[in-house]
């Protein structure tokens, strides 16, 4: 299996980000995490994926908080650029 990066603009909202990650995972990859990085002079979200041999269970992306989505386990927590603002985000599966 190999890891690769996916870049997405920080102007998108959480729903768009969740859909983008789920769309990438539909290609039998798994979201591992995200970091902020300057690309062409602009701070950008850079997500890391790992190629796997199956489509993983759906993820849920939400603003960091104490409420865990029912039936979900934490996958990653960190900062993403969401709708133009640094936002602490939790990803669950």
C-alpha positions in Angstrom: 0.0 0.0 0.0 1.2 3.5 -0.6 0.4 6.9 0.8 -0.4 10.0 -1.2 -1.5 13.6 -0.6 -4.7 15.4 -1.7 -4.8 19.2 -1.7 -8.0 21.1 -1.1 -8.6 24.8 -0.7 -9.4 26.3 2.7 -12.5 28.2 1.5 -14.7 25.1 1.7 -17.1 24.3 4.5 -17.1 21.1 6.6 -19.8 19.4 4.5 -17.7 19.9 1.4 -14.6 18.6 3.1 -16.4 15.5 4.4 -17.8 14.8 0.9 -14.3 15.2 -0.6 -12.8 12.8 1.9 -15.6 10.3 1.4 -15.2 10.6 -2.4 -11.5 9.9 -2.2 -12.1 6.9 0.1 -14.6 5.5 -2.3 -11.5 4.7 -4.4 -10.4 2.2 -1.7 -8.2 4.6 0.2 -8.2 5.6 3.8 -7.9 9.1 5.3 -5.0 9.3 7.7 -4.9 13.0 8.6 -4.4 16.6 7.3 -2.0 19.4 7.8 -1.8 23.0 6.7 0.9 23.9 4.2 1.7 26.9 2.0 1.2 26.1 -1.6 1.8 28.8 -4.2 1.8 31.4 -1.4 -1.6 30.3 0.0 -2.2 28.2 3.2 -3.9 25.0 2.0 -5.2 21.8 3.5 -3.1 18.8 2.6 -4.7 15.5 3.4 -2.8 12.2 3.6 -4.5 9.0 2.3 -3.3 5.4 2.3 -4.3 3.0 -0.5 -6.1 -0.1 0.9 -7.9 -3.0 -0.7 -11.5 -2.1 0.3 -13.7 0.9 0.8 -13.7 1.9 4.4 -16.8 2.8 6.5 -18.0 6.4 6.1 -16.4 9.2 8.0 -17.9 12.1 9.9 -16.1 15.4 10.0 -17.2 17.9 12.7 -15.9 20.9 14.7 -14.0 19.7 17.7 -16.2 19.2 20.7 -17.1 16.8 23.5 -20.0 15.1 21.7 -19.0 11.9 19.9 -21.2 10.9 16.9 -23.2 7.8 17.9 -21.5 4.6 16.9 -18.4 6.3 15.6 -14.7 6.0 16.7 -12.1 8.9 16.5 -9.8 8.7 13.5 -8.0 12.0 13.6 -8.2 15.4 15.3 -6.3 18.5 14.2 -6.5 21.9 12.5 -8.0 22.4 9.0 -8.7 25.6 7.2 -12.5 25.6 7.0 -14.5 28.4 5.3 -11.3 30.5 5.5 -10.7 30.1 9.2 -8.4 27.8 11.2 -10.7 25.3 12.8 -10.0 22.4 15.1 -11.7 19.4 13.5 -12.5 15.8 14.6 -12.9 13.0 12.1 -14.7 9.9 13.1 -15.4 6.5 11.5 
